[in-house]
Amino acid sequence: MDAQESRSEQSGQSVDQEEHEEHRIRTDSESSVESMTRFVLPSLDGTPPKIVTMDEVSSMFKNLRNMELAHEIAINPDFKLQKYEPPSDSLEGAIKKMVHKAFWDLLRVQLERQPPSYDQAIRLLAEIKECFPQLLSANNERALAHINEVLDDSVIRQQAERGTLDFRAYANFVINILSRSCSPARDEAVAALRKIDDVVDTFRCILELMTLMKLDMANFMLRLARTEIAANSVQYEKVKFSKYLREFHGNVGFPATEDWLQRHRSGGSDDETIYNAYVQLLDYPADKEFPELLRIDKERFAGLSWRAQRLILCASLISVAQGMPIIAQRRENRIKLAQQLDIIVQDIKNQDQVASTIESCYEQIRSFVNKALEQENMPAMSDADQAALKNQVLKLTNKTSPVPSLMAKRLDGYVRVTLRSNGSIPPPPSGFADYQEELVAFIASFRRLVSYNHAVFGEHFHQILNKTLPGEETQATTSAASGINAGQAQTAKP
């Protein structure tokens, strides 16, 4: 008798433990289905990426208080939020994987019982219902009301108690709603949901798709906010900068910015000095401190500097290659080789990569020329010709050698002309015609960045050059307004 009671007691403890485990996993299910989806706000100015929720994203765009974020959105047309995923080898990643597996395994176990248990399924449907307001705009009141009516918790519980709950029917309902509310880019994923037979796998994929749709909605909110932010961000940053001058900087000044401007005085106007200073940012001296007022864009200017260096190298390479008649006299050969060289030099991101990349370019030119000669039944390059070609190409590692020096001067002149132009971009200089698409994209990015920064700090630059006291802004304001693409810069359109 005692043994029987002991077994009964152990059995009861086992059931209690099982129910406790199920309750614990159900409690963790919110994180397992990612009802609090998080996004990555990309790094700004080298700082670590920030993890934000949908509510924080919405508040961020409605009440923009972060000057770096406003600057990034206005300057960078490609700026967008990214899905947050903890590293797979991290503790957070391991816990997330374990909790997810436990959640979906328990759901499957409960549904396979006879009779089925719907506790986990009911909680899942409730969390799905809570996700829809984040996927649909607020003016979709009728759709949201219909979703709340169909996914009503009390109705679902009554169906579960009566044994009439059709979990597959609810999956189909959710899929139909998603098909009408997702972006066209997600249509294929929605169609794939309809082909999944296993109902647990169906809901798991539904949650994965809803996470992606939340990201779509967050970036849609960003796109809507971008126009207003871009239109007002210049004034916003000017106000912030003025407040900073009053409250923090006082008479300390900005010595690196002052040195940067003063180094480019040439006896001309202040505008000419500022033009020269901006152009130097494309090849900034390593021994000089970068201007404080432009540090928020230091990495962006550095990226543009390497784009300029790659363009100069490409133009130099194709110029050397045209010493071969098969390149100089065959336009289609020249264009094809230019495209291949452009692909190779894209790997250059720092000075250490230049020499090896140029060697790769020589091998590509040599191979291309020999194949072109072979196609026209002409003899391959002699050893002497190949040695001469290699010597000319490898000389390009030195930026002061004749060919890259010439191309750098042409690009410098082109940049100066485009900074002064009012919207239009002139034809490419000699040697850059085969790289016109990249050249135009580079110039547009550089001019956008210069115009924006000048709209924010131009008045202060003129004050520095004229030694104007902070309260004496009338003359500086008038001069700055006539500076670098002032009308274009004030709108700060990406």
C-alpha positions, 0 to 999 in steps of 0.5 A: 500500500505504501509502495502504491501511494509512493508511486502515486505521489511520484506520478503526481509530482511528475505531472506537476513538474511537466505542467510547470515546465510547459508553463515556463516555456509558455512564459518564454514564448514571447521572445521565441516568436519575437513579438518584440522584434528588434532592429539594428540601427547601423553604426554612425561615426564608428560607434557601435550599432544600436538595437531598437524596437518598433516603438523606438523606431516610430518615436525616433522618426516622430521626435528626432532628437539625435543630430547624428541620426538626422544627419545620416538620414539626410545625407545617405539615401541608402540608410536603412534599418537591418534585422537584428540577429545575435551572433550564433556563437554568443550566449544570447544566440545559443539561448535564443536558439534553445528557447525557440526550439523548446517553444515549437517542440512543445506546440507540436507535442500538445497538438499531437496529444489525444485529445489535443491540447491547445494552450500553446496554440492559443498563446501563439494566436494571441501574440500573432494578433498583437503583431498586426498593429505593427504591420498595418498602418493606423488607418486600416481600422476595419482590417484590424477590427476584423483580425481582432474579431476572428482572433478573439481570445475568448472565442478561440478558448471556447472552440478549444474547450469544445474540441472544434478549434481548427488550427489550420483554418487560423493559419490560412486566415493569417496567410490571407491577411499577410498576402494582402498587407505585405510588400510585393517583395514578400509575395513569393514568401507568402506563396511558399507558406501555402505549400507547407503541409505541417501546421507547426512548420506553417506557423513557424514560417508565418512568424519568420515572415512577420518579422521581415514584414516588421522590418519592411514597415520600419524602413517604410516609416523611415522613407516617409520621414526622410523627406521631412528630415532632409528638408529640415535637417540643415536648420536642425543641425544649425540650431544644435551647433549654435547651442553647442557654441553657446553652452560648451565651446565658448572661446575655445574654438576649433583649431583643426578646422581653423588650420584646415581653412587657413592653409588654403588661403590663396589671396582670393575670396573666402569662397575660393579658400573654402572650395580649395579646402573642401577639395583637399578632403579627397586627399587629406594629409595624414599628418594633419588633424581632421577638421572638428566640424566635419568629423561626423563625416570623416569616414564618409570623406575617407570613403570618397577619397578612396573612390577618387583614388580608384578612379585615378588608377583606372584612368591611368591603367586604361591610358597605359593599356592604350599604348597597345594598338589592339586597345587604342584602335578597338573601342569595344576592346578598350571598354571591355578592358576598362570594365574588367579593371574597374572590377579589380580595383574595387578591392582597394580600401587601403594603401597596403592593397594598392601594389598587389592590385596593380600587379593583378591589373597588369596580369589582366591587361597582358592576358586581355591583349594577348587574347584580343591579338589571338582573336584577330590572328595576330602574334602575341606580345613579345617578351620585350613588349610584356616587360615594357608594359609591366614596367609602365603599369607598376610605376602607377603605384607611385602617385607622383609618377607622370600618368597618375599625376596627370589624371589626378590633376584632371579629376581635381579640376573636374571636381572644382568645376562641378562644385561651382556648377548649379546642378548640372554635371559636365562631361568627364575629363579626358581619360575618364570617359570609360568610367563615366557612370562611377565618376558621376555617382562619385561626384554626386555623393561628394557634392551632396556631402559638401553642400550639406556641410556648407549649409550647416557650417558655412557661416562659421567658416566665413567667421573664421576666415574673417575673424568675425565675432559670434554676434557679428553675423550679418556679413558672414551670413550674406557671404555664406549664402552665396557660397557652394551651391547654397540653394541646393544645399539648403534643401539637403536632398539626398 
